[in-house]
Amino acid sequence: MKKRDENSQPEMLEGAKLMGAGAATIASAGAVVGIGNVFSSLIYSLARNPSLAKQSFGYAILGFALTEAVASFALMMAFLISFVFRSKKEKKVSVS
């Protein structure tokens, strides 16, 4: 079995960081499905009872905002993983 050298550690961390950022963006697909579900339910409810249009629209906007907040949180996590968490090799910056 071949022994790992010290240079492979930062490369593995970089790969794991990129995989984590990619996994965090999967929540964006879930948010898209959630927003579609909110507005399809709004159309369905308006077709069944048009007199509650104003109240139903308020609830739909609330559902849209909460679903979009989840997508924004997932995007923020992806950026955090990508740009804030640095490996030891990247932290060594020489100022001359």
ABEGO torsion letter per residue (X at the ends): XBBBBAAAAAAAAAAAAAAAAAAAAAAAAAAAAAAAAAAAAAAAAAAABAAAAAAAAAAAAAAAAAAAAAAAAAAAAAAAAAAABBBAAAABBBBX
